[in-house]
Amino acid sequence: MSDHPSPVPDRTSGGASGGASDGASGGVYDLVGVGIGPFNLSLAALCDGVPGLRALFLERGPAFSWHPGLLLEGTVLQVPFMADLVTMADPTSRWSFLNYLREHERLFPFFFSERFHIPRREYDHYCRWVAEHLPSCRFDAEVTAVEWDAAEGAFAVSHRSAAGRGEGRVLARQVVLGVGTVPSVPEPLRLLPTGAPADRRVNRVLHSADYRAHRAALAALDDVTVVGAGQSGAEVVLDLLRHQDGEGRGGPYVRWLARTPAFAPMEYSKIGLEHFTPDYVDYFRSLPEATRDRLVRAQWQLYKGVSEETLADIHDELYERTIGGGRPRAELRPGVEVIAARPDDGPDGAPGYVLTCRHAEQGADFEVRTSAVVAATGYATERPSFLEPLEKLIDWDGRGRYRVDGSYRVCLDPSVTGTLYVQNAEAHTHGVGAPDLTLGAWRAATILNAAAGRTVLPVPRRTAWTTFGVPEQRAARAGRAERVERVEQVEQVEQSEEAPR
């Protein structure tokens, strides 16, 4: 089947999804999205065909791409296929995963495969199919600045093309930030030199986000250390183990280090998963900031655990190595933090590194020498440089994070009459579901309703059997959270008015 199926007929009405021009018609976009990852793509899909809504989505990359470094054979999403771009908000949408299968004549094979969790490569291909057919999505358009144009009463979004097709500027009443997160590497590993292009150490210290491009070279080394106990780390470990031969002599020695006290499975009980519901988001928002920060750290097993299937596959690979009295060429060490690292060539001159590790429970330090390091250490939110013109107009919290309300609006200076929304940068205000695909379509529908000023897509009132917190009405809890936010905004405005200018 071709990667480029025949186009889906355009069913937008009256240019509702915007066009390729930079407001050539003289109008102002109702909504401009910055970044086209799964979350803004979800919003773009839900916006498609909404009468009277002009939307445009800009992405600096040449095409949609979702974690290409981890699109390994055999890996699957950790969420069911219904957590696609639209189904949890609008199951009738033509941009659903099931319609994708229909368009590719794969409904029957999917039905007989009895899959609930689809291959990761298939999810990426599905998203590319949607992105290629939505007229509101524009690629090779890197946003360079977002500023408030008081004269126009709109945000001015400047962008440029890496392919040399020039620069552009669009006006938008509302902007949605969907730029995603960036790979996070622990400081000791960041301090390791990467060298010049001819240096033998290049690509021997990398983030798991880049693993696929270097997997063959890593598999040919003597020793590879993977740092990080989440799903990405487990998948890299499993892949490297599978590069060993059947008796475990070929391929690299595989070392798996993690700060967590155990290589633990992700919380996947039916009741436990209710932490990824709008009900829990509502409850989490009602908590004090200090409590929210503590909870996110304590709930690591909800979003940093490993699927039971992947842990079982790793165990099976290690078990195979013991047949005939052998020993696995691998070690798994939880409860260990890398506290220092330095380059250290081996006796044969082969490049390598020495990692100084600390065992948390024993309080003891030890060293390991390795040929390469893969940091499967997650991702972090980064303040995009294009927001610099708005920095003084955004209400940041004490740790430099966005203050976000229940409709995912970023709190702004009262002089700004436009609205700024954010996706996947609000775990500190909305909980561990922020980066999870499960809530993606619901959050996009929430933003769409707020942006349109009407209920375009109804959102459910009750989504969990669990009652989080004391038994009170959800509306009352949400109202209290909104009142707290308004009080905080008023206090900050008063403080800014009293401050010398």
VEXPAVEX-77822 format. One record per residue (C-alpha): x, y, z. Coordinates in steps of 0.02 Angstrom, whole numbers, padded with zeros to 5 digits, always signed. Layout:
N
+--------+--------+--------+
:      x :      y :      z :
+--------+--------+--------+
:      X :      Y :      Z :
...
+--------+--------+--------+
***
This chain:
501
+--------+--------+--------+
:      x :      y :      z :
+--------+--------+--------+
: +00000 : +00000 : +00000 :
: +00067 : +00171 : -00046 :
: +00116 : +00295 : +00089 :
: +00015 : +00423 : -00007 :
: -00164 : +00362 : -00029 :
: -00286 : +00449 : -00143 :
: -00339 : +00616 : -00068 :
: -00489 : +00623 : +00047 :
: -00618 : +00742 : -00027 :
: -00611 : +00915 : +00052 :
: -00770 : +00941 : +00151 :
: -00729 : +01106 : +00236 :
: -00859 : +01242 : +00221 :
: -00821 : +01421 : +00179 :
: -00634 : +01405 : +00210 :
: -00665 : +01356 : +00389 :
: -00496 : +01275 : +00406 :
: -00402 : +01416 : +00328 :
: -00294 : +01407 : +00173 :
: -00113 : +01417 : +00123 :
: -00110 : +01606 : +00106 :
: -00053 : +01720 : +00245 :
: -00221 : +01802 : +00266 :
: -00221 : +01859 : +00085 :
: -00408 : +01884 : +00098 :
: -00374 : +02022 : +00223 :
: -00447 : +01929 : +00370 :
: -00377 : +01876 : +00536 :
: -00367 : +01693 : +00582 :
: -00476 : +01642 : +00725 :
: -00344 : +01518 : +00781 :
: -00163 : +01483 : +00737 :
: -00076 : +01329 : +00805 :
: +00113 : +01327 : +00826 :
: +00185 : +01153 : +00805 :
: +00102 : +01001 : +00728 :
: +00127 : +00855 : +00845 :
: -00014 : +00736 : +00892 :
: -00099 : +00863 : +01005 :
: -00109 : +01010 : +00887 :
: -00146 : +00889 : +00745 :
: -00293 : +00828 : +00850 :
: -00354 : +01007 : +00865 :
: -00330 : +01036 : +00679 :
: -00433 : +00879 : +00641 :
: -00574 : +00933 : +00757 :
: -00572 : +01110 : +00685 :
: -00590 : +01042 : +00509 :
: -00759 : +01087 : +00438 :
: -00818 : +01194 : +00584 :
: -00921 : +01331 : +00501 :
: -00851 : +01506 : +00518 :
: -00688 : +01453 : +00601 :
: -00527 : +01500 : +00510 :
: -00381 : +01399 : +00576 :
: -00200 : +01377 : +00524 :
: -00066 : +01263 : +00597 :
: +00120 : +01293 : +00569 :
: +00261 : +01167 : +00587 :
: +00446 : +01194 : +00557 :
: +00478 : +01015 : +00500 :
: +00454 : +00962 : +00319 :
: +00320 : +00835 : +00366 :
: +00236 : +00758 : +00516 :
: +00357 : +00654 : +00620 :
: +00323 : +00571 : +00787 :
: +00471 : +00506 : +00888 :
: +00560 : +00434 : +00735 :
: +00707 : +00374 : +00841 :
: +00594 : +00250 : +00932 :
: +00490 : +00182 : +00788 :
: +00561 : +00009 : +00815 :
: +00486 : -00149 : +00744 :
: +00368 : -00232 : +00866 :
: +00340 : -00081 : +00978 :
: +00160 : -00030 : +01013 :
: +00068 : +00117 : +01088 :
: +00037 : +00107 : +01274 :
: -00139 : +00172 : +01248 :
: -00283 : +00090 : +01151 :
: -00315 : +00137 : +00969 :
: -00468 : +00238 : +01023 :
: -00345 : +00367 : +01092 :
: -00322 : +00426 : +00914 :
: -00334 : +00608 : +00859 :
: -00523 : +00625 : +00869 :
: -00622 : +00474 : +00932 :
: -00632 : +00518 : +01117 :
: -00708 : +00686 : +01068 :
: -00795 : +00647 : +00903 :
: -00806 : +00463 : +00853 :
: -00900 : +00513 : +00694 :
: -00751 : +00611 : +00625 :
: -00678 : +00558 : +00459 :
: -00506 : +00578 : +00538 :
: -00528 : +00430 : +00655 :
: -00407 : +00284 : +00655 :
: -00545 : +00167 : +00598 :
: -00579 : +00277 : +00447 :
: -00391 : +00278 : +00412 :
: -00399 : +00089 : +00406 :
: -00550 : +00097 : +00291 :
: -00462 : +00219 : +00173 :
: -00313 : +00100 : +00165 :
: -00423 : -00055 : +00143 :
: -00360 : -00130 : +00305 :
: -00517 : -00142 : +00410 :
: -00534 : -00330 : +00392 :
: -00350 : -00369 : +00431 :
: -00362 : -00256 : +00583 :
: -00522 : -00340 : +00640 :
: -00444 : -00513 : +00628 :
: -00284 : -00457 : +00714 :
: -00388 : -00421 : +00871 :
: -00273 : -00278 : +00917 :
: -00315 : -00151 : +01051 :
: -00140 : -00075 : +01055 :
: -00078 : -00035 : +00881 :
: +00103 : -00032 : +00818 :
: +00190 : +00132 : +00849 :
: +00241 : +00141 : +00666 :
: +00058 : +00126 : +00617 :
: +00008 : +00269 : +00731 :
: +00142 : +00378 : +00651 :
: +00080 : +00332 : +00478 :
: -00100 : +00369 : +00529 :
: -00051 : +00542 : +00592 :
: +00046 : +00578 : +00432 :
: -00108 : +00529 : +00331 :
: -00213 : +00654 : +00428 :
: -00082 : +00793 : +00419 :
: -00059 : +00772 : +00231 :
: -00244 : +00792 : +00197 :
: -00290 : +00935 : +00315 :
: -00285 : +01100 : +00219 :
: -00252 : +01195 : +00380 :
: -00083 : +01110 : +00410 :
: +00070 : +01196 : +00338 :
: +00243 : +01121 : +00353 :
: +00415 : +01199 : +00326 :
: +00351 : +01351 : +00420 :
: +00458 : +01387 : +00573 :
: +00379 : +01513 : +00690 :
: +00508 : +01643 : +00737 :
: +00404 : +01764 : +00842 :
: +00233 : +01782 : +00921 :
: +00194 : +01959 : +00979 :
: +00040 : +02055 : +01029 :
: -00011 : +02186 : +00900 :
: -00121 : +02306 : +01000 :
: -00168 : +02406 : +00846 :
: -00237 : +02250 : +00760 :
: -00305 : +02176 : +00920 :
: -00223 : +02011 : +00872 :
: -00066 : +01908 : +00889 :
: +00061 : +01929 : +00749 :
: +00141 : +01761 : +00709 :
: +00299 : +01774 : +00604 :
: +00370 : +01621 : +00517 :
: +00502 : +01572 : +00390 :
: +00541 : +01429 : +00274 :
: +00698 : +01325 : +00295 :
: +00682 : +01275 : +00112 :
: +00708 : +01456 : +00060 :
: +00529 : +01495 : +00014 :
: +00534 : +01658 : +00110 :
: +00453 : +01728 : +00265 :
: +00274 : +01761 : +00315 :
: +00167 : +01843 : +00447 :
: -00011 : +01800 : +00499 :
: -00130 : +01878 : +00622 :
: -00229 : +01774 : +00745 :
: -00354 : +01812 : +00881 :
: -00300 : +01653 : +00970 :
: -00139 : +01552 : +00970 :
: -00116 : +01373 : +01027 :
: +00058 : +01316 : +01078 :
: +00089 : +01135 : +01033 :
: +00277 : +01132 : +01016 :
: +00298 : +00978 : +01124 :
: +00445 : +00938 : +01236 :
: +00632 : +00917 : +01209 :
: +00746 : +00771 : +01257 :
: +00810 : +00786 : +01435 :
: +00985 : +00724 : +01479 :
: +01055 : +00718 : +01658 :
: +01190 : +00847 : +01691 :
: +01333 : +00721 : +01713 :
: +01300 : +00654 : +01538 :
: +01278 : +00828 : +01464 :
: +01455 : +00869 : +01520 :
: +01531 : +00730 : +01414 :
: +01617 : +00799 : +01258 :
: +01538 : +00761 : +01091 :
: +01692 : +00810 : +00991 :
: +01717 : +00860 : +00811 :
: +01640 : +00761 : +00667 :
: +01799 : +00655 : +00653 :
: +01802 : +00614 : +00839 :
: +01771 : +00431 : +00877 :
: +01656 : +00476 : +01022 :
: +01524 : +00558 : +00914 :
: +01353 : +00475 : +00935 :
: +01416 : +00366 : +01079 :
: +01321 : +00472 : +01204 :
: +01146 : +00501 : +01141 :
: +00966 : +00518 : +01195 :
: +00847 : +00376 : +01159 :
: +00755 : +00495 : +01042 :
: +00900 : +00467 : +00920 :
: +00920 : +00281 : +00951 :
: +00851 : +00212 : +00788 :
: +00976 : +00309 : +00682 :
: +01123 : +00235 : +00779 :
: +01060 : +00063 : +00831 :
: +01170 : -00033 : +00708 :
: +01328 : +00056 : +00765 :
: +01282 : +00030 : +00948 :
: +01246 : -00154 : +00920 :
: +01422 : -00176 : +00853 :
: +01505 : -00110 : +01012 :
: +01568 : -00213 : +01159 :
: +01468 : -00128 : +01297 :
: +01317 : -00012 : +01298 :
: +01239 : +00067 : +01452 :
: +01058 : +00122 : +01451 :
: +01007 : +00249 : +01583 :
: +00822 : +00266 : +01626 :
: +00686 : +00145 : +01681 :
: +00540 : +00201 : +01574 :
: +00464 : +00123 : +01419 :
: +00595 : +00197 : +01303 :
: +00738 : +00129 : +01407 :
: +00658 : -00043 : +01414 :
: +00633 : -00045 : +01225 :
: +00814 : +00003 : +01193 :
: +00874 : -00132 : +01314 :
: +00764 : -00262 : +01230 :
: +00822 : -00212 : +01057 :
: +01006 : -00223 : +01107 :
: +00978 : -00393 : +01187 :
: +00901 : -00454 : +01026 :
: +01059 : -00401 : +00934 :
: +01154 : -00530 : +01036 :
: +01165 : -00702 : +00957 :
: +01069 : -00850 : +01027 :
: +01205 : -00893 : +01152 :
: +01231 : -00714 : +01208 :
: +01411 : -00704 : +01148 :
: +01388 : -00587 : +01001 :
: +01322 : -00411 : +01014 :
: +01354 : -00288 : +01155 :
: +01354 : -00317 : +01341 :
: +01196 : -00226 : +01397 :
: +01188 : -00130 : +01560 :
: +01025 : -00051 : +01621 :
: +01035 : +00081 : +01758 :
: +00888 : +00173 : +01835 :
: +00853 : +00289 : +01981 :
: +00684 : +00210 : +02016 :
: +00686 : +00079 : +02155 :
: +00629 : -00055 : +02033 :
: +00601 : -00091 : +01850 :
: +00415 : -00076 : +01879 :
: +00266 : -00102 : +01765 :
: +00157 : +00044 : +01720 :
: -00003 : +00061 : +01821 :
: -00128 : -00015 : +01702 :
: -00274 : -00069 : +01810 :
: -00443 : -00009 : +01753 :
: -00470 : +00095 : +01909 :
: -00291 : +00158 : +01910 :
: -00311 : +00223 : +01733 :
: -00446 : +00341 : +01795 :
: -00303 : +00460 : +01835 :
: -00309 : +00496 : +01648 :
: -00487 : +00562 : +01649 :
: -00559 : +00738 : +01648 :
: -00625 : +00702 : +01823 :
: -00449 : +00683 : +01890 :
: -00389 : +00836 : +01794 :
: -00526 : +00937 : +01877 :
: -00479 : +00871 : +02049 :
: -00292 : +00898 : +02021 :
: -00321 : +01079 : +01971 :
: -00408 : +01112 : +02137 :
: -00253 : +01066 : +02238 :
: -00122 : +01188 : +02302 :
: +00032 : +01209 : +02191 :
: +00150 : +01124 : +02315 :
: +00035 : +00973 : +02327 :
: +00023 : +00961 : +02138 :
: +00212 : +00964 : +02117 :
: +00232 : +00828 : +02248 :
: +00099 : +00720 : +02169 :
: +00174 : +00725 : +01994 :
: +00339 : +00661 : +02063 :
: +00256 : +00527 : +02169 :
: +00148 : +00462 : +02026 :
: +00296 : +00410 : +01918 :
: +00226 : +00235 : +01893 :
: +00075 : +00308 : +01805 :
: +00180 : +00379 : +01663 :
: +00359 : +00316 : +01683 :
: +00326 : +00131 : +01708 :
: +00357 : -00005 : +01579 :
: +00225 : -00112 : +01496 :
: +00215 : -00286 : +01571 :
: +00238 : -00360 : +01398 :
: +00405 : -00272 : +01372 :
: +00469 : -00325 : +01544 :
: +00415 : -00503 : +01506 :
: +00505 : -00499 : +01338 :
: +00666 : -00439 : +01423 :
: +00651 : -00578 : +01551 :
: +00625 : -00707 : +01413 :
: +00779 : -00646 : +01319 :
: +00884 : -00662 : +01477 :
: +00811 : -00833 : +01514 :
: +00861 : -00894 : +01341 :
: +01041 : -00849 : +01379 :
: +01047 : -00971 : +01526 :
: +01011 : -01126 : +01422 :
: +01157 : -01247 : +01435 :
: +01229 : -01160 : +01586 :
: +01261 : -00992 : +01506 :
: +01246 : -00821 : +01588 :
: +01166 : -00668 : +01512 :
: +01286 : -00535 : +01452 :
: +01181 : -00405 : +01539 :
: +01149 : -00324 : +01706 :
: +00997 : -00233 : +01774 :
: +01028 : -00111 : +01916 :
: +00882 : -00010 : +01986 :
: +00900 : +00118 : +02125 :
: +01056 : +00189 : +02044 :
: +01093 : +00369 : +01994 :
: +01234 : +00425 : +01879 :
: +01319 : +00565 : +01976 :
: +01475 : +00592 : +01868 :
: +01545 : +00541 : +01700 :
: +01709 : +00561 : +01608 :
: +01787 : +00503 : +01444 :
: +01905 : +00355 : +01466 :
: +01986 : +00261 : +01322 :
: +02013 : +00077 : +01351 :
: +02182 : -00014 : +01351 :
: +02163 : -00046 : +01165 :
: +02130 : +00138 : +01131 :
: +01945 : +00111 : +01101 :
: +01843 : +00262 : +01156 :
: +01734 : +00242 : +01308 :
: +01669 : +00322 : +01466 :
: +01675 : +00294 : +01652 :
: +01512 : +00324 : +01745 :
: +01514 : +00355 : +01932 :
: +01354 : +00287 : +02006 :
: +01272 : +00299 : +02176 :
: +01159 : +00166 : +02247 :
: +01023 : +00259 : +02340 :
: +00975 : +00128 : +02468 :
: +01152 : +00072 : +02510 :
: +01226 : +00246 : +02499 :
: +01377 : +00175 : +02408 :
: +01466 : +00235 : +02251 :
: +01539 : +00127 : +02113 :
: +01606 : +00148 : +01937 :
: +01569 : +00062 : +01773 :
: +01660 : +00078 : +01607 :
: +01558 : +00075 : +01449 :
: +01582 : +00102 : +01263 :
: +01423 : +00204 : +01241 :
: +01278 : +00279 : +01338 :
: +01096 : +00292 : +01287 :
: +01002 : +00415 : +01398 :
: +00821 : +00359 : +01403 :
: +00788 : +00497 : +01527 :
: +00629 : +00572 : +01461 :
: +00580 : +00744 : +01399 :
: +00558 : +00916 : +01472 :
: +00458 : +01072 : +01433 :
: +00562 : +01212 : +01361 :
: +00510 : +01393 : +01343 :
: +00514 : +01426 : +01154 :
: +00619 : +01572 : +01097 :
: +00480 : +01638 : +00985 :
: +00384 : +01688 : +01142 :
: +00514 : +01816 : +01191 :
: +00406 : +01963 : +01132 :
: +00268 : +01901 : +01248 :
: +00372 : +01855 : +01400 :
: +00324 : +02009 : +01501 :
: +00141 : +01986 : +01458 :
: +00131 : +01805 : +01515 :
: +00090 : +01766 : +01696 :
: +00226 : +01643 : +01746 :
: +00221 : +01551 : +01912 :
: +00364 : +01554 : +02037 :
: +00458 : +01418 : +01941 :
: +00441 : +01502 : +01771 :
: +00297 : +01393 : +01712 :
: +00135 : +01446 : +01628 :
: -00015 : +01478 : +01737 :
: -00154 : +01385 : +01646 :
: -00341 : +01388 : +01677 :
: -00469 : +01250 : +01655 :
: -00487 : +01281 : +01468 :
: -00298 : +01275 : +01443 :
: -00285 : +01463 : +01425 :
: -00121 : +01540 : +01479 :
: -00148 : +01686 : +01598 :
: -00096 : +01847 : +01513 :
: -00085 : +02031 : +01554 :
: -00260 : +02112 : +01547 :
: -00201 : +02224 : +01405 :
: -00197 : +02071 : +01291 :
: -00372 : +02038 : +01225 :
: -00320 : +01886 : +01126 :
: -00303 : +01711 : +01199 :
: -00151 : +01598 : +01213 :
: -00178 : +01411 : +01241 :
: -00052 : +01276 : +01279 :
: -00047 : +01088 : +01251 :
: +00071 : +00968 : +01342 :
: +00156 : +01100 : +01448 :
: +00034 : +01097 : +01594 :
: +00074 : +00942 : +01696 :
: +00105 : +01057 : +01845 :
: -00074 : +01123 : +01835 :
: -00171 : +00979 : +01757 :
: -00078 : +00821 : +01812 :
: +00009 : +00671 : +01736 :
: -00116 : +00658 : +01593 :
: -00042 : +00811 : +01506 :
: +00078 : +00712 : +01393 :
: -00037 : +00561 : +01377 :
: -00126 : +00527 : +01213 :
: -00282 : +00470 : +01307 :
: -00334 : +00648 : +01348 :
: -00275 : +00725 : +01184 :
: -00441 : +00733 : +01092 :
: -00537 : +00787 : +01248 :
: -00414 : +00928 : +01281 :
: -00421 : +00982 : +01098 :
: -00612 : +00985 : +01106 :
: -00603 : +01089 : +01265 :
: -00490 : +01214 : +01178 :
: -00598 : +01213 : +01022 :
: -00755 : +01253 : +01121 :
: -00666 : +01394 : +01212 :
: -00592 : +01463 : +01051 :
: -00758 : +01456 : +00959 :
: -00852 : +01533 : +01105 :
: -00984 : +01398 : +01092 :
: -01003 : +01211 : +01115 :
: -00941 : +01139 : +00952 :
: -00912 : +00967 : +01029 :
: -00995 : +00920 : +01194 :
: -00876 : +00852 : +01325 :
: -00932 : +00722 : +01454 :
: -00986 : +00776 : +01628 :
: -00932 : +00617 : +01718 :
: -00786 : +00509 : +01661 :
: -00730 : +00406 : +01813 :
: -00804 : +00292 : +01943 :
: -00676 : +00356 : +02068 :
: -00721 : +00508 : +02172 :
: -00560 : +00605 : +02191 :
: -00556 : +00704 : +02353 :
: -00703 : +00743 : +02465 :
: -00876 : +00708 : +02391 :
: -00928 : +00872 : +02314 :
: -00997 : +00928 : +02148 :
: -00871 : +00937 : +02008 :
: -00938 : +01107 : +01957 :
: -00910 : +01177 : +02131 :
: -00731 : +01113 : +02131 :
: -00697 : +01187 : +01960 :
: -00776 : +01351 : +02013 :
: -00664 : +01360 : +02166 :
: -00511 : +01333 : +02058 :
: -00566 : +01470 : +01939 :
: -00596 : +01590 : +02085 :
: -00422 : +01555 : +02153 :
: -00346 : +01591 : +01983 :
: -00444 : +01754 : +01966 :
: -00389 : +01811 : +02139 :
: -00208 : +01771 : +02097 :
: -00221 : +01869 : +01934 :
: -00301 : +02020 : +02020 :
: -00166 : +02019 : +02154 :
: -00029 : +02014 : +02024 :
: -00107 : +02153 : +01922 :
: -00119 : +02261 : +02079 :
: +00062 : +02224 : +02120 :
: +00117 : +02269 : +01944 :
: +00020 : +02432 : +01953 :
: +00105 : +02476 : +02117 :
: +00278 : +02435 : +02051 :
: +00381 : +02580 : +01977 :
: +00388 : +02583 : +01787 :
+--------+--------+--------+
***
